[in-house]
Amino acid sequence: MPPAAAAAIGPGDLVGVAESRGPRLAVVLALKGSRASLAVGFEARPQQLPLRELTLLASLPADRACPSRLDQDPWRLDAARITAAAFPAREYGAAWLLLQADPTAAALSLPAFVDLIGDGADPAQRAAVWLWLAGPQPLFRFRHGLLEPRPLAEVRRLRRERRLRELAEQRQQAWHRALRERRPLSPASLAPVERQELALLRRHAAGDDQVPLPPALRQALQAAHCSGDPADLRHLLVDLGQWERHHLPSLEATTWEQGFSGALEAEAQSLAAAADDPCAGDAERVDRTGLHTVTIDDDDTADIDDGLALESLADGRQRIWIHIADPNRLIEVDSPLDLEARRRASSLYLARGTLPMFPLVLSTGPLSLRSGRRCAAWSLGVVLDEQGAVAEAALERTWVRPAYRLSYADADELIELAPPQEADLLSLHRLLLLRRNWRLRQGALQLDQPEGRIRCREGGEGEEPQAELEINEPSASRQLVAEAMILAGAVVADHGRRHGLALPYRSQPAAVLPSEQELEPLPPGPVRQAAIRRCLSRGHMGFRPAPHFSLGLEAYVQATSPIRRYGDLVVWRQILGQRGGGALLSEAELEPLLAELEGPLRQGIQISRDDQRHWQQVWFQQQQAPQWNGLFLRWLREQDRLGLVHLEDLALDLPALCPPRSAPGDALLVRVREVDPLRDRLRLEAGA
């Protein structure tokens, strides 16, 4: 309406209010300067608005008292009367045709327009027409109290847009109905906007709530009895068929989940096909294929990056050979495959399988120490003295040919039976036991104990995967391999120290351990070890050698898994650079490279922990046993009765609600009170 008309609004007048949720009718109660006090809607909701936001529909007759509600005299308006006064759509269409046919016609006021199709003096008809005009109609423009027909092209455009909006609303309603009904759906059946919302739900289910959920989507979740927290969303998405029941939230949208791109897989295939072709540095490698080399690993390990051999010297001494796979022969620095491995920083070994640092065609192929194949390696030849200290150490780039692969069970049997044709394995065991005892005399801690780990056995089609408990005992072969890897790390660290190399040295500050008097009352095994472990400091990584307390070494470097850990690959590149075979990085150059690995390494560790925790929960869910024997280790939060308990038959340390005043070594019976893997929830309760 014109500005002058706005000034004519007074108490008792019937006005229109355009709100975000739709047009409403109101009665003016009073004026306060440029603002009006209103009774809005049939419920007479009090509100104050500027006069410029009101449309005068009808002025209060001079002889009438000022009403305080729409349903009072003289307006006497309610929903039924407005509905009865409304005109059918064809009347508005006829009026548009009439006015649009005369482009010279002046714009009409609201009363004049109502006169065109009805009775302009009737407040109910004026109100009904204004409500229609202020709604989503495409035929007329209504501004400043004046009305004019829209051009035909604009009407067509608006109708098309309205139809598209209606279709979008119908799709959204169908999408929200699917959420409420929690029935499986296909993302292909959703519009792009709904697919984006589905992706947003997955992000929230994985714990990423940086982008808030739209209000309409939140309402749909409430109707589906879903609070919107990550655990509830995972349950909903499982029902919708959009979240695999055993998918890890921490794995969502990570580089490991995304896999290798087609280009990287093609590059890996090309390198694998050309692996037997000559490469730079091949001629300088020492031929150690004559050594009787064996590899020892878990049954399901496919990427083999270390092997062992024994050489008898002319003077009667024996040399331990530790062979480490050399992926640097095929993987060039800063190549696409190298950059991708750096982005991952390590392989992940999960209950359902391996997510490798390099594509499997390489990591289980030419990069591995495969039986019967000539393989590129770094080899450490170590002679120990009578006490177990390193008397001699050699470090070479070599060719090796593993004779065969042993599982830990196979190796244990050979060590125990000691057949003459495999005498080397027993000798290696004895030598490395000598080395272990030497470390113990240097202050190393002996913390070996059985370790329970959950693995997943996939079921048949339509069957749920089964969680299986595997207990790894600290057997002779496992101790042999572990000691050989520690020995290799000590030799490499000493090499780096002697040549002033910047390497990622691993160290651990000295700790004050419990006294013999404190340890004596504690049962040997897990309880004593828990008391010792809680005193240990966290390990550190630095670029200069430093002592490692629990290993009993003056210096140590992780170097035995270059197929699985990018940091180990960096170590061998540094040694190669020191020998003139590549770039040698200074501390200043190495620091940003290793800092780049910290994020993915932490993420990988978290994913591995989450994976094991999830499958522990699945295992407990699938068990029928009512209770397990346990030993109280220590309090985690004594005020909440939350303690750490060792489950003897499972070789697992888990938190549980414990009896008050529990002490280390107390025998407990542990029961499952609640388990829900989708909610990442396992509640154990222990009783005396």
GIMOGI-V864455 format. One record per backbone hydrogen bond with DSSP energy under -1.0 kcal/mol. NH is the residue of the N-H (numbers start at 1). CO is the residue of the C=O. If there is no record, write none. Layout:
NH_CO ; NH_CO
//
This chain:
6_2 ; 7_3 ; 9_6 ; 12_28 ; 13_10 ; 14_58 ; 15_26 ; 16_55 ; 17_24 ; 19_22 ; 22_19 ; 24_17 ; 26_15 ; 27_39 ; 28_13 ; 29_37 ; 30_37 ; 32_35 ; 35_32 ; 36_49 ; 37_30 ; 38_47 ; 39_27 ; 40_45 ; 41_25 ; 44_41 ; 45_40 ; 47_38 ; 49_36 ; 51_34 ; 53_50 ; 54_51 ; 55_16 ; 57_14 ; 58_14 ; 64_61 ; 72_69 ; 76_72 ; 77_70 ; 82_78 ; 83_79 ; 84_80 ; 85_81 ; 91_88 ; 92_88 ; 93_89 ; 94_90 ; 95_91 ; 96_92 ; 97_93 ; 98_94 ; 99_95 ; 100_96 ; 101_97 ; 105_102 ; 108_147 ; 113_109 ; 114_110 ; 115_111 ; 116_112 ; 118_114 ; 122_119 ; 126_122 ; 127_123 ; 128_124 ; 129_125 ; 130_126 ; 131_127 ; 132_128 ; 133_129 ; 134_130 ; 137_135 ; 141_148 ; 143_146 ; 146_143 ; 147_108 ; 148_141 ; 150_139 ; 155_151 ; 156_152 ; 157_153 ; 158_154 ; 159_155 ; 160_156 ; 161_157 ; 162_158 ; 163_159 ; 164_160 ; 165_161 ; 166_162 ; 167_163 ; 168_164 ; 169_165 ; 170_166 ; 171_167 ; 172_168 ; 173_169 ; 174_170 ; 175_171 ; 176_172 ; 177_173 ; 178_174 ; 179_175 ; 180_176 ; 181_177 ; 182_178 ; 183_178 ; 185_240 ; 189_186 ; 190_187 ; 195_191 ; 196_192 ; 197_193 ; 198_194 ; 199_195 ; 200_196 ; 201_197 ; 202_198 ; 203_199 ; 204_200 ; 205_201 ; 206_202 ; 207_204 ; 208_203 ; 218_214 ; 219_215 ; 220_216 ; 221_217 ; 222_218 ; 223_219 ; 224_220 ; 225_222 ; 226_221 ; 233_229 ; 234_230 ; 235_231 ; 236_232 ; 237_233 ; 238_234 ; 239_235 ; 240_236 ; 241_238 ; 242_237 ; 247_244 ; 251_248 ; 252_249 ; 254_251 ; 258_254 ; 265_261 ; 266_262 ; 267_263 ; 268_264 ; 269_265 ; 270_266 ; 271_267 ; 272_268 ; 273_269 ; 274_270 ; 275_272 ; 277_274 ; 282_279 ; 285_282 ; 286_397 ; 288_399 ; 291_288 ; 293_291 ; 294_308 ; 295_404 ; 297_406 ; 301_298 ; 307_323 ; 308_294 ; 309_321 ; 311_319 ; 313_317 ; 316_313 ; 319_311 ; 320_382 ; 321_309 ; 322_380 ; 323_307 ; 324_378 ; 325_305 ; 326_376 ; 329_326 ; 330_327 ; 331_327 ; 335_332 ; 339_335 ; 340_336 ; 341_337 ; 342_338 ; 343_339 ; 344_340 ; 345_341 ; 347_564 ; 348_355 ; 350_353 ; 353_350 ; 355_348 ; 362_359 ; 363_359 ; 364_360 ; 367_362 ; 368_365 ; 369_304 ; 370_368 ; 372_402 ; 373_370 ; 375_400 ; 377_398 ; 378_324 ; 379_396 ; 380_322 ; 381_394 ; 382_320 ; 383_392 ; 385_389 ; 391_383 ; 392_383 ; 394_381 ; 396_379 ; 398_377 ; 399_286 ; 400_375 ; 403_293 ; 406_295 ; 411_407 ; 412_408 ; 413_409 ; 414_410 ; 415_411 ; 416_412 ; 417_413 ; 418_414 ; 422_419 ; 423_420 ; 427_423 ; 428_424 ; 429_425 ; 430_426 ; 431_427 ; 432_428 ; 433_429 ; 434_430 ; 435_431 ; 436_432 ; 437_433 ; 438_434 ; 439_435 ; 440_436 ; 441_437 ; 442_438 ; 443_440 ; 444_439 ; 445_550 ; 451_472 ; 452_651 ; 453_470 ; 455_468 ; 456_351 ; 457_466 ; 463_460 ; 466_457 ; 468_455 ; 470_453 ; 472_451 ; 475_473 ; 479_475 ; 480_476 ; 481_477 ; 482_478 ; 483_479 ; 484_480 ; 485_481 ; 486_482 ; 487_483 ; 488_484 ; 489_485 ; 490_486 ; 491_487 ; 492_488 ; 493_489 ; 494_490 ; 495_491 ; 496_492 ; 497_493 ; 498_494 ; 499_495 ; 501_496 ; 505_503 ; 505_542 ; 506_556 ; 507_540 ; 508_547 ; 519_515 ; 520_516 ; 522_519 ; 528_523 ; 529_525 ; 530_526 ; 531_527 ; 532_528 ; 533_529 ; 534_530 ; 535_532 ; 536_533 ; 540_507 ; 542_505 ; 548_553 ; 549_508 ; 552_548 ; 553_548 ; 565_561 ; 566_345 ; 569_565 ; 570_566 ; 571_567 ; 572_568 ; 573_569 ; 574_570 ; 575_571 ; 576_572 ; 577_573 ; 578_574 ; 579_575 ; 580_577 ; 581_576 ; 590_586 ; 591_587 ; 594_590 ; 595_591 ; 596_592 ; 601_597 ; 602_598 ; 603_599 ; 604_600 ; 605_601 ; 606_602 ; 607_603 ; 608_604 ; 609_605 ; 610_606 ; 611_607 ; 612_608 ; 613_609 ; 614_610 ; 615_611 ; 616_612 ; 617_613 ; 618_614 ; 619_615 ; 620_616 ; 621_617 ; 622_618 ; 628_670 ; 630_668 ; 631_646 ; 632_666 ; 633_644 ; 634_644 ; 636_642 ; 637_642 ; 640_637 ; 641_638 ; 642_637 ; 643_656 ; 644_634 ; 645_654 ; 646_631 ; 647_652 ; 648_629 ; 651_647 ; 652_647 ; 654_645 ; 656_643 ; 657_684 ; 658_641 ; 662_659 ; 665_632 ; 666_663 ; 668_630 ; 669_687 ; 670_628 ; 671_685 ; 673_683 ; 674_683 ; 676_681 ; 680_677 ; 681_676 ; 683_674 ; 685_671 ; 686_657 ; 687_669
//
